[in-house]
């Protein structure tokens, strides 16, 4: 959940910044973002589809993270529940 909320508040942020901000290992961050993305490469099956992972345009070794439309809808619902 922390990873999803971080992506929601840092739209287009880098995976390395997520690792540093949440004090996660590279492996943990990869597992979390893979599970939140469209497909889990380890299991080879669909994942949650809440975020989009894309190579950074300036540095192809870096990955940028943003919410998918499904992820934006979920965050909107969470905000509505919390702030009603």
VENSUL-V319476 format. One record per residue. RES is the residue in three letters. NEAR is the number of other C-alpha atoms within 12 Angstrom. Layout:
res: [RES;RES]
near: [NEAR;NEAR]
This chain:
res: [UNK;UNK;UNK;UNK;UNK;UNK;UNK;UNK;UNK;UNK;UNK;UNK;UNK;UNK;UNK;UNK;UNK;UNK;UNK;UNK;UNK;UNK;UNK;UNK;UNK;UNK;UNK;UNK;UNK;UNK;UNK;UNK;UNK;UNK;UNK;UNK;UNK;UNK;UNK;UNK;UNK;UNK;UNK;UNK;UNK;UNK;UNK;UNK;UNK;UNK;UNK;UNK;UNK;UNK;UNK;UNK;UNK;UNK;UNK;UNK;UNK;UNK;UNK;UNK;UNK;UNK;UNK;UNK;UNK;UNK;UNK;UNK;UNK;UNK;UNK;UNK;UNK;UNK;UNK;UNK;UNK;UNK;UNK;UNK]
near: [17;18;36;36;28;28;37;30;19;20;24;26;29;31;40;26;24;34;25;17;20;21;16;20;17;18;14;19;30;25;22;36;42;33;28;32;33;25;22;21;17;14;11;11;14;16;21;23;27;32;39;33;31;25;18;18;12;11;11;12;13;19;26;28;37;34;34;25;18;21;29;23;17;22;24;18;14;17;14;11;10;9;8;8]
